């Protein structure tokens, strides 16, 4: 079983989650390739896909939405899981993503979607991003739970080992 784990990440935090998922899947005995979404041209050769995106203003990043639109037919022919990252704080807020996730799940026939808390380093932000973060009083820090990432990846690995 060869699994592709891909993510759209603006500042690297979501890509780190993809790396964590890939590491757990690999330890579970699956062959895994982890790549940024802009380095994937085809899904040929992959038996399953885990696809994620950072969430800004309640929406997936444009490269991730474009990838789903372009590869919807190929995604629908293999097991797919989606993840989002973005909520900040303790507890993380917002607790859910906008309605476009339901559309993405439907178009990919995803077996599931998971929302992970995100990370915010204000030093990495551009001028416009700093203004938005300041306006909404977003807290800085790393709110990701690596245990949660590992548990979700183990669930995927177990699902891929089960006969369909």
N, C-alpha and C positions, 0 to 999 in steps of 0.2 A: 504494500500500500504506500503510494507516494502522495504526500500532502504538501500543498502550497499554502504558505501563510504569508499574506500580504497586507500592507497597511498604507494609508495616506496619513502623513504626519507633518505638521507644520514646523514644529520645533524639536521633534525627536521623541517625545514622551510616548506617543502611541506606537511608534516603531519599537521602542523598548518593550512594550507589552507584547507586540508580535514576536519579538525575540524570545521573551519568556515563555510564550505559548509554544513556539517551535522547540525550545529546549526540553520542555516537558513531554511533548509528543515524541521527540527523538529518544528520550530515555525510556519511553513506553514501547519502543521497538519499531516505530514508524520511520520511513524515510521522509525527511522534511527539508524543504527549501524555504527560507525566509527571505523576502525581498520587499523593497519599497514598491509601491503600486506602479510607479512610473517606469519600472524596469521589468514589467511583465507584458509581453506582446501576445502570448497565447496560453491557453490552459492545456494544450496537448501534452500528454505524458503524465498528467496529474490525475489521481483518482479522487481526491477530495480537496476542498478549498476552505480556508479560514480567512475571512476578509474583514478588515477593520478600518475605521477612520476616526480621526479626532472630530469632535463636534464643536462648532462655533455658532453661537446664536441659534442653537437648537437644530442645526443641520450638519450633515456630513460634508466634508470638504468636496469641492467640485471634482477633483481628479477621481475620487472614489465613486461619486455618483455617475460620472462619465464612464468609468470602467464597468460598472454594473450595466449601464445602458448598452454599451458596446459588446459585452460578453454575456448578456442575459441568456441566450440560447445555450451556450456551453455550460454556464453555471447551473442551469436547470437539469443537466444530464448527470450530475454528480452530487455527492453529499456536500453541503455548504453550511457553514456557520458564520454569523456576522457578529462583530463586536464594535462598540463605540467607546470612546473615552472622552472625558471632559468635565464631569461635575467636580466641583471644588469645595473644600471646607470639611469640617468635622461636626456633624455628618455632612456628606457631600450633597450639594444642591446644584442644579435641579435634580430631582430623583428620577426623572424620565426624559426621554428625547422626543422631539416633535413627531408628528404623524408621518413624516417621510420615511421613517424606519419601517412602518407597516408596509409601505409600498415596496421598499427594498427587499424585505423578507418575502413578499408575494412574488416579485419578479425573479428572484433567485431560487425560489422554493427552499429557502433556508430552513434547516432543522431547528434553528434557534438563534436568538440574539441575546447578547449580554452587554450591559452597560457598566463599564469600569470607571471608578473615580480617576481624575486626571492629575496632572502636575502643572504648576505655574511658576516659572522663574521670570520675574518681571524684567530682569536684566537682559533677557533674550528677545524682548518685544520691540517692535518698531513703534514709531510715533503714534500711528493711528490705533494700534493694538493697546498701547499704554493708556490712551485716552478712553477707550472702551472699557478696559479693565478698571480704570479709576472711576468711571461713571457708574459702574454696577457694583463697585466695592468688592471685587473678587479677591479672595484671600490668596496670598502666595504660599507655595509649599508643595510637597509631594504627598498626595492623598491616596495614591495607588496601594492596593492590598495585593502583595505578591502571592499570598496564600490563596486569595480568591482567584487570581489568574491561574495558578497551578491547579486548583480544584476544577475549574472550568475546562482546562485543557485535558485533564485526566478523564473527565466525563466524555469529551470528544473522542479520546483514544479508546475508551471502553466501547463507545457506540460504533466505532469503525471496526472493532474486533468482532462485533456481534453479527451473525448471519442476517441478511436482509430478507 
